[in-house]
Amino acid sequence: MRKGKIIIIAGPSGSGKTTLHQRLLLSGRFKRKLIKSISATTRVRRRGERDGRDYLFLSRAQFLQRIKSGFFLEWKKVFNDFYGTPKKAAEKLLKAGKNVLLCIDVQGAREVTRQYPEAVKIFIKAPSMAEVKRRLIARGSETKKDLARRLAVARRELREAKRYDYVLVNDNLTECAKKLKAIVSSQI
């Protein structure tokens, strides 16, 4: 049996990576061929998110305990919250020949790539920083301080795009989703 691949979708806050990730998973073309890795986080749920579907929502104490036990393939503190990818779940899927889709931040993508250099890395970016700001404001979940911090980090993360196999500019969601599907199809 062939081993599965890791497909990483990463990019700055406001790039649309989560929306594109969701569209990819809803495509019938990838049913049973691409499995979503559910990240763990300590951040507060956003409206409409469900534990175990969107994220594994953990308390800070639970997350820190899992770090100590080696639970995560990668983990990072991003802004004031922790995010991580459960290791055993991803490894089990890969060994079973399944392709694992990770929607993670740039820091996490760097760590996964160190462990799995053959991972397919797709960077998503917004057409401009003004658009990133507009999208983050539209979320309605950012304080002014958080917004300023996310914008500063987004500027730094954009410099990482050159390290990816593919870079997509999400200026038209439908077109970007088509390009993403074509990339993933060519890889799995």
C-alpha positions in Angstrom: 0.0 0.0 0.0 1.3 3.4 -0.9 1.9 5.9 1.9 -0.3 9.0 1.9 0.8 12.6 1.3 0.6 15.6 3.5 -1.0 18.6 1.8 -0.4 21.9 3.7 -2.5 24.9 3.1 -0.9 27.9 4.9 -0.9 31.7 4.8 -1.4 34.7 6.9 -4.6 35.6 8.8 -7.2 36.9 6.5 -5.8 35.1 3.4 -8.9 32.9 3.1 -7.0 29.6 3.7 -9.7 28.2 6.0 -12.5 29.0 3.5 -10.5 27.5 0.7 -9.7 24.4 2.9 -13.4 23.9 3.5 -14.3 24.2 -0.2 -11.7 21.7 -1.0 -13.1 19.2 1.5 -16.7 19.7 0.2 -15.6 18.8 -3.3 -16.8 15.3 -4.2 -13.6 14.9 -6.2 -11.6 14.4 -3.0 -14.0 12.2 -1.0 -12.1 9.5 0.7 -8.9 10.7 -1.0 -8.2 13.7 1.3 -8.8 13.7 5.0 -9.0 16.8 7.1 -6.6 16.9 10.1 -8.4 18.6 12.9 -6.1 21.0 14.7 -6.3 21.6 18.5 -6.5 25.2 19.8 -7.0 27.1 23.0 -8.7 30.0 21.3 -12.3 30.8 21.9 -14.8 29.3 19.4 -16.0 31.6 16.7 -19.7 31.7 15.8 -20.7 28.4 14.1 -17.7 26.4 15.0 -18.0 23.0 16.6 -15.6 21.0 18.8 -14.3 18.0 17.0 -15.4 19.2 13.6 -13.6 22.6 13.2 -11.1 22.3 16.0 -10.4 20.3 19.1 -11.1 23.1 21.6 -8.8 22.6 24.7 -8.2 24.6 27.8 -4.7 26.0 28.2 -3.9 23.4 30.8 -5.1 20.6 28.6 -3.0 21.9 25.7 0.1 22.2 27.8 -0.3 18.7 29.1 -0.5 17.4 25.6 2.6 19.2 24.6 4.5 17.5 27.5 3.1 14.1 26.4 4.3 14.4 22.8 0.7 14.6 21.4 1.5 17.1 18.7 3.2 16.8 15.3 3.6 20.5 15.5 2.4 23.2 17.8 2.9 26.9 18.2 1.7 29.8 20.3 0.1 32.2 17.8 -0.8 35.6 19.3 -2.3 34.6 22.7 -3.5 31.1 21.9 -1.9 27.7 21.2 -2.6 25.7 18.0 -1.4 22.2 17.2 -1.7 19.2 14.9 -2.3 15.8 16.7 0.5 13.5 15.7 -1.0 10.0 16.0 -4.1 10.8 14.0 -2.0 12.2 11.1 0.5 9.3 11.2 -2.2 6.7 11.2 -3.9 8.2 8.2 -0.6 8.4 6.3 0.3 4.8 7.0 -3.2 3.8 5.7 -2.4 5.5 2.4 -4.7 8.4 3.1 -3.7 12.0 2.1 -3.8 14.4 5.0 -4.9 18.0 4.6 -3.5 20.4 7.1 -4.8 24.0 7.2 -2.2 25.6 9.5 -0.3 28.8 10.1 3.1 29.5 8.5 5.0 28.5 11.7 3.3 25.2 11.9 3.9 24.5 8.2 7.6 25.1 8.7 7.7 22.5 11.5 5.7 19.9 9.5 8.0 20.4 6.5 11.0 19.7 8.7 9.5 16.3 9.6 7.9 15.6 6.2 10.0 17.4 3.5 8.0 15.7 0.8 4.8 17.5 2.0 3.1 19.5 -0.7 3.1 23.2 0.5 0.5 25.6 -0.8 0.6 29.3 0.3 -2.5 31.4 0.2 -2.4 35.1 0.2 -4.8 38.0 -0.2 -4.3 40.4 -3.0 -3.2 43.2 -0.7 -2.6 44.1 2.9 -5.7 46.5 2.7 -7.8 43.4 1.8 -6.3 41.4 4.7 -7.3 44.2 7.0 -10.8 44.4 5.5 -11.3 40.7 5.9 -10.0 40.6 9.5 -12.4 43.5 10.4 -15.3 41.7 8.8 -14.7 38.7 11.0 -15.7 40.8 14.0 -13.5 38.8 16.3 -10.5 41.1 16.6 -9.8 43.8 19.0 -7.8 46.8 17.7 -4.7 45.5 19.4 -5.2 42.0 17.9 -5.9 43.4 14.5 -2.6 45.4 14.6 -0.7 42.4 15.7 -2.2 40.1 13.1 -1.4 42.6 10.3 2.2 42.9 11.5 2.6 39.1 11.5 0.9 38.8 8.1 3.5 41.1 6.6 6.3 38.9 8.0 4.6 35.7 6.9 4.2 36.9 3.3 8.0 36.7 3.0 7.7 32.9 3.5 5.7 32.4 0.3 8.9 31.7 -1.7 9.5 28.5 0.4 6.2 26.9 -0.9 5.6 24.7 -3.8 2.6 26.8 -4.9 1.4 30.3 -4.2 -2.2 31.3 -4.8 -3.5 34.9 -4.6 -7.0 34.7 -3.3 -8.5 37.7 -5.1 -11.5 35.7 -6.4 -12.6 32.9 -4.1 -14.2 30.8 -6.9 -11.2 31.0 -9.2 -8.7 30.4 -6.3 -10.7 27.4 -5.2 -10.5 26.0 -8.8 -6.8 26.5 -8.9 -6.4 24.9 -5.5 -8.4 21.8 -6.6 -6.3 21.5 -9.7 -3.1 21.6 -7.7 -4.3 19.0 -5.2 -5.6 16.8 -8.0 -2.2 16.8 -9.6 -0.6 15.8 -6.3 -2.7 12.9 -5.1 
